[in-house]
Amino acid sequence: YSGESFGTALYYGIFHSVSAFCNAGLSVIPDGLEGYKTNVVMNFTITTLIILGGIGFWVIKDIRKNQDKIITPKKFFYALTLHSKIVLSTTFFLIVIGTMVIFISDFMGILAQYNLTEKMMISYFQSVTSRTAGFNTINIGLMSSTSLLFIVILMTIGASPGSTGGGMKTTTFAIILQSIRSTLLGKSTLEFFKRSIDSSLVLKSTALGIIFLMSISLATGALLVFE
């Protein structure tokens, strides 16, 4: 926080660290984090805290339990619980897809004035923060319709069970997607990483997804009427 006194900078650092990990997205800076859109340390510190808060305490505990195997990624991932595997793989998938959609959609738009590395960093930040937090390093209102639509989708999916974020949850989204894939392939069972999922969980996830979409549709309809 250049230009600020040590005490103010320390306060800002603590506040934004807590806000990021709690996926609150609150900022005490008037223009949010827009002044730090090209600051590498700020971008990756905030996004790392958001991801840690968003994956959930069960996953963090599981990672700590198997941290001695982290030097061998394949062995480390194999040692994790099924829940952690689903959460981490889905989180990674959503971040990558979100980054690419924003990068491509706004390449010649709001991101046009930045170099390639900065474009990627800004896109990555917005992909991470859109799903569970709410920070921004660019003016959201100037983003393309495609990016805004995808941000709405990411917001709907949200974080993971046992996390500091809300939303439909990554596990629910993953089960629904896998259920659709299994149905199209004509499979009678749903599997993740060679482990079958109980049919009751599939039904609960589908029901939760439908309830979530219905709630959003009703709320959107109400806003259109009253606003």
C-alpha positions as CSV (number, residue, x, y, z in Angstrom):
1,Y,0.0,0.0,0.0
2,S,2.4,2.7,-1.3
3,G,1.7,6.2,-0.1
4,E,0.2,5.1,3.2
5,S,1.7,5.3,6.7
6,F,3.0,2.0,8.2
7,G,0.0,1.8,10.6
8,T,-2.5,2.3,7.8
9,A,-0.8,-0.1,5.5
10,L,-0.7,-2.7,8.3
11,Y,-4.4,-2.2,9.0
12,Y,-5.3,-2.5,5.3
13,G,-3.2,-5.7,5.0
14,I,-4.9,-7.4,8.0
15,F,-8.3,-6.3,6.9
16,H,-8.0,-7.5,3.3
17,S,-6.4,-10.7,4.4
18,V,-9.3,-11.6,6.7
19,S,-11.8,-10.4,4.1
20,A,-10.2,-12.5,1.4
21,F,-10.0,-15.7,3.4
22,C,-13.6,-15.2,4.7
23,N,-14.6,-14.7,1.0
24,A,-16.3,-11.5,2.1
25,G,-15.0,-9.3,-0.7
26,L,-15.1,-6.2,1.5
27,S,-12.6,-3.4,1.1
28,V,-11.8,-0.2,3.0
29,I,-10.2,1.4,0.0
30,P,-12.6,3.7,-1.9
31,D,-12.0,2.2,-5.4
32,G,-11.5,-1.3,-4.0
33,L,-8.4,-3.1,-5.5
34,E,-8.5,-1.4,-8.9
35,G,-5.3,0.5,-8.1
36,Y,-3.5,-2.9,-7.7
37,K,-4.6,-4.7,-10.9
38,T,-1.0,-5.1,-12.1
39,N,0.5,-5.7,-8.7
40,V,1.7,-9.4,-8.7
41,V,2.1,-9.8,-4.9
42,M,-1.3,-8.3,-4.2
43,N,-3.1,-10.4,-6.9
44,F,-1.6,-13.7,-5.9
45,T,-1.8,-13.1,-2.1
46,I,-5.5,-12.2,-2.3
47,T,-6.5,-15.0,-4.7
48,T,-4.6,-17.6,-2.7
49,L,-6.4,-16.6,0.5
50,I,-9.8,-16.7,-1.4
51,I,-9.1,-20.2,-2.7
52,L,-8.0,-21.5,0.7
53,G,-11.2,-20.1,2.3
54,G,-13.3,-21.4,-0.6
55,I,-12.1,-25.0,-0.6
56,G,-13.2,-25.6,3.0
57,F,-11.6,-26.5,6.3
58,W,-12.1,-30.3,5.6
59,V,-9.9,-30.0,2.5
60,I,-7.3,-27.9,4.2
61,K,-7.1,-30.4,7.1
62,D,-6.7,-33.2,4.5
63,I,-3.9,-31.4,2.7
64,R,-2.1,-30.7,6.0
65,K,-2.5,-34.4,6.9
66,N,-0.8,-35.4,3.7
67,Q,1.7,-32.5,3.3
68,D,4.7,-34.9,3.5
69,K,3.6,-36.3,0.1
70,I,3.2,-32.9,-1.6
71,I,6.7,-33.2,-3.3
72,T,5.2,-36.1,-5.4
73,P,1.9,-34.6,-6.8
74,K,0.5,-37.9,-8.1
75,K,1.1,-39.7,-4.7
76,F,-0.2,-36.6,-2.8
77,F,-3.5,-36.4,-4.9
78,Y,-4.0,-40.2,-4.5
79,A,-3.7,-39.9,-0.7
80,L,-6.5,-37.3,-0.4
81,T,-10.1,-38.2,0.4
82,L,-12.7,-38.4,-2.4
83,H,-14.2,-35.2,-1.1
84,S,-10.9,-33.3,-1.4
85,K,-10.2,-34.7,-4.8
86,I,-13.6,-33.5,-6.1
87,V,-13.3,-30.1,-4.5
88,L,-9.7,-29.5,-5.8
89,S,-10.3,-30.8,-9.3
90,T,-13.6,-28.8,-9.7
91,T,-12.1,-25.7,-8.2
92,F,-9.1,-25.9,-10.6
93,F,-11.4,-26.5,-13.6
94,L,-13.7,-23.5,-12.8
95,I,-10.7,-21.2,-12.2
96,V,-9.1,-22.2,-15.5
97,I,-12.3,-22.0,-17.5
98,G,-13.3,-18.7,-15.9
99,T,-9.9,-17.2,-16.6
100,M,-10.0,-18.2,-20.3
101,V,-13.5,-16.9,-20.8
102,I,-12.8,-13.5,-19.3
103,F,-9.4,-13.3,-21.1
104,I,-10.9,-14.1,-24.5
105,S,-14.2,-12.1,-24.1
106,D,-12.5,-8.9,-22.9
107,F,-9.2,-9.2,-24.8
108,M,-10.0,-6.3,-27.1
109,G,-12.3,-4.7,-24.5
110,I,-11.5,-3.5,-21.0
111,L,-8.2,-5.5,-21.1
112,A,-7.0,-4.0,-24.4
113,Q,-4.7,-1.5,-22.7
114,Y,-2.7,-4.1,-20.8
115,N,0.1,-6.5,-21.9
116,L,-0.4,-10.2,-22.3
117,T,0.8,-11.1,-18.8
118,E,-1.3,-8.4,-17.2
119,K,-4.4,-9.5,-19.1
120,M,-3.9,-13.1,-17.8
121,M,-3.4,-11.9,-14.3
122,I,-6.5,-9.7,-14.3
123,S,-8.6,-12.5,-15.9
124,Y,-7.3,-15.0,-13.3
125,F,-8.1,-12.6,-10.4
126,Q,-11.7,-12.0,-11.6
127,S,-12.2,-15.7,-12.2
128,V,-11.2,-16.6,-8.6
129,T,-12.9,-13.7,-6.9
130,S,-16.2,-13.9,-8.8
131,R,-17.1,-17.4,-7.6
132,T,-16.8,-16.9,-3.9
133,A,-15.6,-13.4,-2.8
134,G,-16.4,-10.2,-4.6
135,F,-13.2,-8.2,-4.9
136,N,-12.5,-6.5,-8.3
137,T,-9.4,-5.0,-9.9
138,I,-11.3,-3.7,-13.0
139,N,-14.6,-1.9,-13.5
140,I,-17.1,-4.8,-13.6
141,G,-19.6,-2.6,-15.4
142,L,-17.3,-2.2,-18.4
143,M,-16.8,-6.0,-18.9
144,S,-18.4,-7.8,-21.9
145,S,-21.8,-9.5,-21.6
146,T,-20.1,-12.9,-22.1
147,S,-17.8,-12.3,-19.1
148,L,-20.7,-11.0,-17.0
149,L,-22.8,-14.0,-17.8
150,F,-20.0,-16.4,-16.9
151,I,-19.4,-14.5,-13.7
152,V,-23.1,-15.0,-12.8
153,I,-22.6,-18.8,-13.4
154,L,-19.5,-18.8,-11.2
155,M,-21.3,-16.9,-8.5
156,T,-24.2,-19.5,-8.6
157,I,-21.8,-22.4,-8.2
158,G,-19.9,-20.7,-5.4
159,A,-17.5,-22.3,-3.0
160,S,-17.2,-25.8,-1.4
161,P,-18.9,-27.5,1.6
162,G,-17.4,-26.4,5.0
163,S,-15.9,-23.3,3.5
164,T,-16.3,-19.6,4.2
165,G,-18.1,-19.1,0.9
166,G,-21.7,-19.6,-0.2
167,G,-23.3,-20.8,-3.5
168,M,-24.6,-24.1,-4.7
169,K,-21.2,-25.7,-3.9
170,T,-18.6,-27.2,-6.1
171,T,-19.4,-30.8,-5.1
172,T,-23.1,-30.3,-6.0
173,F,-22.1,-28.9,-9.4
174,A,-19.6,-31.7,-10.0
175,I,-22.1,-34.4,-9.1
176,I,-24.7,-32.9,-11.4
177,L,-22.2,-32.7,-14.3
178,Q,-21.0,-36.3,-13.7
179,S,-24.6,-37.5,-13.5
180,I,-25.4,-35.9,-16.9
181,R,-22.2,-37.5,-18.4
182,S,-23.1,-40.9,-16.9
183,T,-26.6,-40.7,-18.3
184,L,-25.4,-39.8,-21.8
185,L,-22.9,-42.7,-21.7
186,G,-25.6,-45.1,-20.6
187,K,-23.9,-45.9,-17.2
188,S,-26.1,-47.0,-14.3
189,T,-23.6,-45.8,-11.7
190,L,-21.9,-42.5,-11.0
191,E,-18.2,-42.6,-10.4
192,F,-15.4,-40.2,-9.4
193,F,-11.8,-41.3,-9.5
194,K,-12.9,-45.0,-9.7
195,R,-15.2,-44.6,-6.6
196,S,-19.0,-44.9,-6.9
197,I,-21.3,-42.2,-5.5
198,D,-24.4,-43.2,-3.6
199,S,-27.6,-42.6,-5.6
200,S,-29.1,-40.7,-2.7
201,L,-26.3,-38.1,-3.0
202,V,-27.1,-37.7,-6.7
203,L,-30.8,-37.1,-6.0
204,K,-29.9,-34.6,-3.2
205,S,-27.5,-32.7,-5.5
206,T,-30.0,-32.6,-8.4
207,A,-32.7,-31.4,-6.1
208,L,-30.5,-28.7,-4.5
209,G,-29.4,-27.5,-8.0
210,I,-33.0,-27.2,-9.2
211,I,-34.0,-25.3,-6.0
212,F,-31.1,-23.0,-6.4
213,L,-31.9,-22.2,-10.0
214,M,-35.6,-21.7,-9.2
215,S,-34.7,-19.3,-6.3
216,I,-32.4,-17.3,-8.6
217,S,-35.1,-17.2,-11.3
218,L,-37.8,-16.0,-8.9
219,A,-35.4,-13.4,-7.4
220,T,-34.5,-12.1,-10.9
221,G,-38.1,-11.9,-11.9
222,A,-38.9,-9.9,-8.7
223,L,-36.1,-7.5,-9.4
224,L,-37.3,-7.0,-13.0
225,V,-40.8,-6.1,-11.7
226,F,-39.7,-3.8,-8.9
227,E,-36.6,-2.2,-10.4
